[in-house]
């Protein structure tokens, strides 16, 4: 196992300085590629200069890979929170309730509107807080407790330099960014294990 792969497994993320490091990680097959740039007419948070709170991407992506083409003039720091550790701190009844919280999911692959549980059978996370529907009872309490702990959880902040690549375990880690000024250009790729 390479040092980068060991860091990815241990920490849930790794920053690569060399482009060939991604090949050595052997993340599987690429599911989706998106240019992440400011588009003033877009309603998408991803294409804005605004801060983007901690979340996961599409549940089909085990790995989110962000390659920095051009960093922001100011701001735009990547935020990382170990969502798996946050879940582990919750009482068992709340963890079970999170398995019943179903969030909407964007139709990226043209298969129709999809849904996915916040906490899957193998404790994989899917957390896009803005896609939560109406919740009640223990499910609402568990969702609110999880969100509150995310706000208080330790976070890692990284400013990606031109040419650097951030690889994130999308089933464990939440990622986001601070607001920024100027232009910022990333290429985002989603990977899923083969087999």
Number of C-alpha atoms within 10 A of each C-alpha: 8 10 10 18 19 14 14 17 13 10 14 23 26 20 20 17 16 10 12 9 15 18 9 12 16 12 19 15 13 16 14 14 13 11 14 18 16 18 14 10 8 10 9 10 13 16 17 20 22 15 17 17 19 22 22 25 20 20 22 15 21 22 27 26 26 24 25 21 18 17 21 22 11 14 17 25 19 21 20 23 24 21 26 17 13 19 21 11 12 15 10 11 11 20 20 17 18 24 18 17 22 22 19 19 20 15 12 11 9 8 8 10 11 13 16 19 19 25 22 18 9 7 16 19 27 28 29 20 16 10 13 16 10 10 14 10 8 16 21 16 15 24 22 13 15 19 16 11 16 21 12 10 15 12 16 12 16 14 18 23 14 15 15 20 24 20 24 25 24 28 27 24 27 26 25 19 21 17 16 18 12 12 16 21 18 22 16 18 18 25 21 17 13 9 5
